[in-house]
Amino acid sequence: MKYFLLLLAVLFSSISFPLMSQDATEKDDAVRALWMKGFDTFEKAETTEKADDRKIALPLYQDSLICFQKVKAQYPKWNSDLVDYRIKICDMKIKELQANPAPTSASKVPAATPMEKKQSNVKPGFSEEQLRNLQDKLEKAVSENEVLRKKLKEMSDNQMPGELAKQLQSDNEKMKKEITALAADMEKESLERAKILQEKKEISGKLEKVESVLAGTKNENSKISAEIDGMKKKVVEVDASATTYQKDISDLSADNKSLKNVVNSLADSLDKVRKEKVDSERQLASLRNDLGAKAKDLESRTKELESISNDLSAKNEIARKYEELVKGNADIGIMLDELANLYTYQAVNNEELTVEIGKRDEQMKKKDEEMIIVARNAATKEKKAYESVIGGISLPPGAKSVPEFLDVYADGKEWQSVRETVAEAEKFSADEQSDEAARKWRDAALLLGILAEKLPVIMEISSELKGAELKMAEIKINGKLMKQKTPAIFTFEAGTKYKIEVQYAGGDGVKYISESETFIPESNKHGKRIFLLNQMH
């Protein structure tokens, strides 16, 4: 039924634009053919996988992925979102089958439950004769479509007059009406086949299967626990590396402290030399003052000698005083030489100390840079460990990123704790506090690993509950549609509430009467889905 409707949709879309160029038509046909090949191969792979024949399913999924990748490469603007979704699904299936290869021994097929037996006994809505009639109509529509294509090509090549274009448009409208009537018959049969009681029983059966699904997740939990143990071992290895980094940092800190002590000692020596220089300059100034005083005294004595030079009795006294003055001048010269030598020595010593202090400063700067590099490397390694934990979380189809996925499914307090720890780590990294950043990244990795261990069971239960809620919403609206006995388009939006709109079509033209129902679920908070009514069965 699904393939038949899909063929009708393709046929309807192929004759909706008869006046387009032949090149555009051939391009659309090529992309549709490639897409249908990938879609059919994917369906075969799913059927084979459900039959537990994984060896055959894996290459089928790979062939399907190749088809979808060709569509994306050759026709990048053709339904890009849908093509990307199919590529992601194929990728996920291939990785899943490669990670869990086919078992070596044959596994037992579980016996069908009473509910499944009842469902398998439901009679289809079409008899063999009706299916043959519908098939004949479809083949007739396909042949007429082929005739229209040939006429379109002839018109494009020969530039036929407008009467033929009008005839083609008339044939196109006629074909549209026939296909619409055919789709209406099929949808009517679908509605008659869908029984409210049977739908309720199906929901009950699915809810009963939740327990068996939960039992099946125990094995998955064991695998996840093993992965968590592996993550914990990695964290232990990271801790060991962090200990080594910490030891290196401690050694560098000790060297840095020793260098600082040496520099402080040199600085003290330099201060001492500077003080000695100041004292020497003071002594030199004092000696100069004394020399000036003695010079004045010599001048005074010279005047005194001149005053008594005529006194012969004072000659001996003059000679003695002169000798004393000469001896005093000699002593002053020796002291001046010693002060000059001391000043020269202090200047040389000061220059050597300045050079040594510069070298020590360069060594300290180099050690500080090495410590910063070691701390940054430790923080980078811890951050990569956290990112590897994020990379180990498997995303379901449609999930854009791990944070967005955890916002929906994870425990609020635990996930908030992880985010706060990551924010602190990023702040410490920005402030160049690499030691603290490394510690925070390590804490974030541990918290996220514990949180990831709980996700599979939460996701499985949430998925089953959402599926049950969707079925309840479908049953509710189907009850109304059974009374109307008319084809309809069914629109379903899931937000904080479910909003269901039904548009009924009737008469020769298309008339719409809108009704809406509101269904408030218990769990689903995201998403938007649109269904055709006959696809709900």
C-alpha positions in Angstrom: 0.0 0.0 0.0 2.8 2.4 0.9 4.7 1.8 -2.3 1.5 2.1 -4.3 0.7 5.5 -2.8 4.3 6.6 -3.3 4.0 5.7 -7.0 0.8 7.7 -7.2 2.6 10.7 -5.6 5.5 10.4 -8.1 3.1 10.0 -11.0 1.0 13.0 -9.9 4.1 15.2 -9.5 5.5 14.1 -12.9 2.4 15.3 -14.8 1.7 18.5 -12.8 3.9 20.6 -15.0 3.5 19.6 -18.6 4.9 22.8 -20.1 8.3 22.5 -18.5 11.4 22.0 -20.6 12.5 18.5 -21.5 15.9 19.0 -19.9 14.3 19.9 -16.5 12.0 16.8 -16.7 14.9 14.5 -17.5 16.9 16.0 -14.6 13.9 15.5 -12.2 13.4 11.9 -13.4 17.1 11.1 -12.8 17.2 12.4 -9.3 13.9 10.7 -8.5 15.1 7.4 -9.9 18.3 7.7 -7.9 16.4 8.6 -4.8 13.9 5.7 -5.3 16.8 3.3 -5.7 18.3 4.4 -2.4 14.9 4.3 -0.7 14.0 0.8 -2.0 17.5 -0.5 -1.0 17.0 1.0 2.5 13.6 -0.7 2.8 15.2 -4.1 1.8 17.9 -3.5 4.3 15.4 -2.9 7.1 13.4 -6.0 6.2 16.6 -8.1 6.2 17.7 -6.6 9.5 14.4 -7.4 11.1 14.8 -11.0 9.9 18.1 -11.0 11.8 20.2 -11.4 8.7 22.8 -8.7 9.4 25.4 -9.9 7.0 23.1 -9.1 4.1 21.6 -6.0 5.7 25.0 -4.3 6.1 25.9 -4.1 2.4 22.3 -3.1 1.5 22.6 -0.1 3.9 25.9 0.8 2.4 24.5 0.7 -1.1 21.6 2.9 0.0 24.0 5.4 1.6 25.9 5.6 -1.7 22.7 6.4 -3.6 21.8 9.2 -1.2 25.3 10.6 -1.2 25.1 10.7 -5.1 21.8 12.6 -4.8 23.4 15.1 -2.4 26.6 15.5 -4.6 24.8 15.7 -8.0 21.6 17.6 -7.0 22.6 19.5 -3.8 19.4 21.7 -3.8 17.0 18.8 -4.2 15.2 18.2 -0.8 18.5 18.8 1.1 17.1 18.3 4.6 15.4 15.0 3.6 18.6 13.7 1.9 20.8 14.7 4.9 18.3 12.9 7.2 18.5 9.7 5.1 22.4 9.9 5.0 22.5 10.2 8.8 20.1 7.2 9.3 22.2 5.0 6.9 25.3 6.1 8.7 23.8 5.2 12.1 22.6 1.8 10.9 26.0 0.9 9.3 27.8 1.8 12.5 25.3 -0.1 14.6 25.7 -3.3 12.5 29.5 -3.0 12.3 29.7 -2.6 16.1 27.3 -5.6 16.6 28.1 -8.2 13.9 25.8 -11.1 13.2 25.8 -13.9 15.9 27.7 -17.0 15.0 24.9 -19.4 16.2 21.3 -19.2 15.2 19.2 -17.4 17.7 15.7 -18.5 18.6 12.9 -16.5 17.2 10.5 -15.5 20.1 7.0 -16.9 19.8 4.3 -14.5 18.8 2.2 -13.1 21.6 -1.6 -13.5 21.6 -1.9 -9.8 20.7 0.5 -10.2 17.7 -1.5 -13.2 16.5 -4.7 -11.2 16.7 -3.0 -8.4 14.7 -1.7 -10.9 12.1 -5.3 -12.2 11.6 -6.6 -8.8 10.6 -7.9 -9.0 7.0 -6.7 -6.4 4.5 -9.0 -3.7 3.3 -8.7 -4.6 -0.4 -9.7 -7.8 -2.1 -7.5 -9.3 -4.9 -10.0 -8.1 -7.5 -9.9 -4.6 -6.2 -6.1 -4.6 -6.2 -6.1 -5.8 -9.8 -8.5 -3.0 -10.8 -6.4 -0.4 -9.0 -3.2 -1.8 -10.6 -4.9 -1.7 -14.1 -5.9 2.0 -13.4 -2.3 2.8 -12.4 -0.9 1.1 -15.5 -3.3 3.0 -17.6 -2.4 6.3 -16.0 1.3 5.5 -16.5 0.8 4.7 -20.2 -1.2 7.9 -20.6 1.5 9.8 -18.8 4.0 8.3 -21.3 1.9 9.5 -24.2 1.8 13.0 -22.7 5.6 13.0 -22.3 6.1 12.0 -26.0 3.7 14.8 -27.0 5.6 17.2 -24.8 8.8 16.2 -26.5 7.3 16.6 -29.9 6.0 20.0 -29.0 9.4 21.0 -27.6 11.2 19.8 -30.7 8.8 21.0 -33.5 7.3 24.0 -31.7 3.7 22.9 -32.2 0.8 25.4 -32.0 -1.1 26.5 -28.9 -4.0 24.1 -29.6 -1.8 21.1 -28.7 -0.7 22.8 -25.5 -4.3 23.4 -24.6 -5.1 19.7 -25.4 -2.2 18.6 -23.2 -3.4 20.9 -20.3 -6.9 19.4 -20.7 -5.5 15.8 -20.6 -3.4 16.8 -17.6 -6.5 18.1 -15.7 -8.4 14.9 -16.6 -5.5 12.8 -15.3 -5.3 14.8 -12.1 -9.1 14.2 -11.5 -8.7 10.5 -12.1 -5.7 10.2 -9.8 -7.5 12.3 -7.1 -10.6 10.0 -7.4 -8.3 6.9 -7.2 -6.5 8.3 -4.1 -10.0 9.1 -2.6 -11.1 5.5 -3.1 -8.0 4.2 -1.4 -8.2 6.6 1.5 -11.9 5.6 2.0 -10.9 1.9 2.1 -8.2 2.8 4.6 -10.7 4.5 6.8 -13.1 1.6 6.7 -10.3 -0.7 7.6 -9.2 1.3 10.6 -11.3 0.2 13.6 -11.2 2.2 16.9 -11.2 -0.9 19.0 -8.4 -2.5 17.1 -6.3 0.7 17.5 -6.8 0.6 21.2 -5.7 -3.1 21.3 -2.6 -2.2 19.4 -1.8 0.5 21.9 -2.3 -1.9 24.7 0.0 -4.4 23.1 2.7 -1.8 22.6 2.4 -0.6 26.2 2.8 -4.3 27.3 6.0 -4.5 25.2 7.6 -1.7 27.2 8.5 -4.1 29.9 10.2 -6.5 27.4 12.0 -3.5 25.9 13.2 -2.5 29.3 14.4 -6.0 29.9 16.3 -5.9 26.6 18.0 -2.7 27.7 19.8 -4.5 30.5 22.3 -5.9 28.0 22.7 -2.4 26.6 23.2 -1.0 30.1 25.9 -3.7 30.6 27.7 -2.5 27.5 27.3 1.1 28.5 28.7 0.3 32.0 31.7 -1.3 30.4 32.2 1.8 28.3 31.8 4.0 31.5 34.5 1.8 33.1 36.7 2.4 30.2 36.0 6.1 30.5 36.9 5.9 34.2 40.2 4.2 33.4 40.9 7.0 30.9 40.2 9.5 33.7 42.5 7.6 36.0 45.2 7.8 33.3 44.5 11.5 32.9 44.8 11.9 36.7 48.2 10.1 36.6 49.3 12.5 33.8 48.0 15.4 35.8 50.0 14.2 38.9 53.1 14.1 36.7 52.4 17.6 35.4 51.8 18.7 39.0 55.2 17.3 40.0 56.9 19.1 37.1 55.1 22.3 38.2 56.3 21.8 41.8 59.9 21.2 40.6 59.7 24.3 38.5 58.2 26.3 41.4 61.2 25.2 43.6 63.7 26.2 40.9 61.8 29.5 40.5 61.9 30.1 44.3 65.7 29.3 44.4 66.2 31.8 41.5 64.2 34.4 43.3 66.3 33.9 46.5 69.5 34.3 44.4 68.1 37.4 42.7 67.1 38.8 46.1 70.6 38.1 47.5 72.1 39.9 44.5 69.7 42.8 44.9 70.8 43.0 48.6 74.4 42.9 47.6 73.8 45.7 45.0 72.0 47.8 47.6 75.0 47.2 50.0 77.5 48.2 47.3 75.4 51.3 46.5 75.4 52.2 50.2 79.2 51.7 50.4 79.5 53.9 47.3 77.4 56.6 48.9 79.6 56.3 52.1 82.8 56.5 50.0 81.5 59.6 48.3 80.7 61.1 51.6 84.2 60.3 52.9 85.7 61.8 49.8 83.6 65.0 50.2 84.7 65.1 53.9 88.4 64.7 53.0 88.0 67.4 50.4 86.5 69.7 53.0 89.4 68.8 55.3 91.9 69.5 52.5 90.2 72.8 51.9 90.5 73.6 55.6 94.1 72.5 55.7 94.8 74.6 52.6 93.3 77.6 54.4 95.4 76.8 57.4 98.5 76.5 55.2 97.8 79.9 53.7 97.3 81.3 57.2 100.5 79.8 58.4 102.3 81.0 55.3 101.2 84.5 56.1 102.3 83.9 59.6 105.7 82.8 58.4 106.0 85.8 56.2 105.2 88.0 59.2 107.9 86.5 61.2 110.4 85.9 58.4 112.4 88.9 59.5 112.6 87.3 63.0 115.8 85.2 62.8 115.0 83.6 66.1 111.9 82.1 64.5 113.6 80.4 61.5 113.8 77.0 63.1 110.1 77.2 64.0 109.2 78.2 60.4 111.2 75.3 59.0 109.5 72.8 61.3 106.0 74.0 60.5 106.8 73.9 56.8 107.9 70.2 57.1 104.6 69.4 58.9 102.7 71.1 56.1 104.5 69.1 53.4 103.9 65.8 55.2 100.2 66.6 55.6 99.9 67.4 51.9 101.5 64.0 51.1 99.0 62.1 53.3 96.1 63.9 51.6 97.4 62.8 48.2 97.6 59.2 49.3 94.0 59.3 50.6 92.7 60.8 47.4 94.4 58.0 45.4 92.8 55.3 47.6 89.3 56.9 47.2 89.7 57.0 43.4 90.7 53.3 43.3 87.7 52.4 45.6 85.3 54.3 43.3 86.6 52.5 40.2 86.3 49.1 41.9 82.7 49.8 43.0 81.8 50.9 39.4 83.1 47.7 37.9 81.5 45.6 40.6 78.1 47.3 40.0 78.3 46.6 36.3 79.0 42.9 36.9 76.1 42.6 39.4 73.8 44.3 36.9 74.7 41.8 34.1 74.3 38.8 36.5 70.9 40.1 37.7 69.8 40.4 34.0 70.8 36.8 33.3 68.9 35.6 36.4 65.8 37.5 35.3 65.9 35.8 31.9 66.2 32.4 33.5 63.2 33.1 35.8 61.1 34.3 32.8 62.0 31.1 30.9 61.0 28.9 33.9 57.7 30.8 34.2 57.0 30.3 30.5 57.7 26.6 30.9 55.4 26.3 33.9 52.6 28.1 31.9 53.1 25.7 28.9 52.9 22.6 31.2 49.8 23.9 32.9 48.1 24.8 29.5 48.9 21.3 28.2 47.3 19.7 31.2 44.2 21.8 30.8 44.0 21.0 27.1 44.3 17.3 27.8 41.5 17.4 30.4 39.3 19.3 28.0 39.9 16.7 25.3 38.9 14.0 27.8 35.7 15.8 28.4 35.1 16.2 24.6 35.7 12.5 24.1 33.0 11.7 26.7 30.6 14.0 24.6 31.7 12.2 21.4 30.8 8.9 23.0 27.1 9.8 23.5 25.0 8.4 20.7 22.5 10.9 19.3 19.0 9.8 18.1 17.8 10.7 14.6 16.9 14.4 14.4 19.1 15.5 17.4 21.3 18.4 16.3 23.9 18.5 19.1 24.7 16.8 22.5 23.9 19.8 24.6 20.5 20.3 22.9 19.8 16.6 23.3 20.7 16.6 27.0 18.5 19.7 27.6 15.5 17.4 26.7 16.4 14.0 28.1 19.0 14.5 30.9 18.3 15.1 34.6 18.0 18.8 35.1 20.2 19.2 38.2 22.9 16.8 37.0 23.1 18.5 33.5 23.1 21.9 35.1 26.0 20.9 37.3 28.0 19.8 34.2 27.3 23.1 32.4 28.3 25.2 35.4 31.5 23.2 35.8 32.3 23.7 32.1 31.6 27.4 32.4 34.0 27.6 35.3 36.7 25.7 33.3 36.3 28.1 30.4 36.6 31.1 32.7 39.7 29.8 34.3 41.2 29.2 30.9 40.4 32.7 29.8 42.0 34.1 33.0 45.2 32.0 32.3 44.6 29.9 35.5 45.4 26.7 33.7 45.8 24.5 36.9 42.2 25.4 38.0 40.9 25.0 34.4 42.4 21.4 34.2 40.7 20.4 37.5 37.4 21.8 36.4 37.5 20.0 33.0 38.4 16.7 34.8 35.3 17.2 37.1 33.1 18.0 34.1 34.2 14.8 32.3 33.4 12.7 35.4 30.0 14.2 35.9 29.1 13.9 32.2 30.2 10.2 32.2 27.9 9.4 35.1 25.0 11.3 33.4 25.6 9.5 30.1 25.3 6.1 31.9 21.6 6.9 32.7 20.5 8.2 29.3 19.7 5.0 27.3 16.9 3.8 29.7 15.5 7.3 29.9 15.4 7.7 26.1 13.8 4.2 25.6 11.0 4.9 28.1 10.5 8.4 26.7 10.3 7.1 23.2 7.7 4.5 24.0 5.6 7.0 25.9 5.7 9.4 23.1 4.7 6.7 20.6 1.7 5.8 22.8 0.6 9.5 23.0 0.8 9.8 19.2 -1.5 6.7 18.8 -4.0 8.1 21.3 -4.1 11.4 19.3 -4.6 9.5 16.1 -7.4 7.4 17.6 -9.2 10.5 18.8 -9.2 12.2 15.4 -9.9 9.0 13.5 -13.2 8.7 15.5 -14.3 11.9 13.9 -13.1 11.0 10.4 -15.0 7.7 10.5 -18.2 9.6 10.8 -17.4 12.0 8.0 -16.5 9.3 5.5 -14.5 11.7 3.4 -10.8 12.0 2.5 -8.8 14.5 4.6 -5.3 15.8 5.3 -4.2 15.3 8.8 -1.8 17.9 10.4 -0.2 17.2 13.8 1.9 19.7 15.8 3.6 18.8 19.0 4.6 21.6 21.3 3.5 22.2 24.9 0.2 20.9 23.5 -0.8 18.7 20.5 -2.9 20.7 17.9 -4.7 18.6 15.3 -6.3 20.2 12.3 -8.3 18.2 9.7 -9.2 19.6 6.3 -12.1 17.8 4.5 -12.3 17.7 0.7 -15.6 17.1 -1.2 -17.6 18.0 -4.3 -16.3 18.5 -7.8 -14.0 21.4 -6.7 -11.9 21.4 -3.5 -13.7 22.9 -0.5 -12.1 23.0 2.9 -13.8 22.9 6.3 -11.3 23.3 9.1 -11.8 21.7 12.5 -9.2 21.6 15.3 -8.8 19.4 18.4 -6.3 19.9 21.3 -4.7 17.0 23.1 -2.4 17.7 26.1 0.3 15.1 26.5 2.3 14.2 29.7 5.8 14.1 28.3 6.5 15.3 24.7 7.7 18.9 24.6 9.3 19.2 21.2 8.8 18.5 17.5 6.3 19.0 14.6 4.9 16.3 12.4 2.6 16.2 9.4 0.9 13.0 8.3 -1.3 12.0 5.4 -4.2 10.2 6.9 -3.7 6.9 5.0 -0.1 6.7 6.3 -1.3 6.3 9.9 -2.3 2.7 9.5 
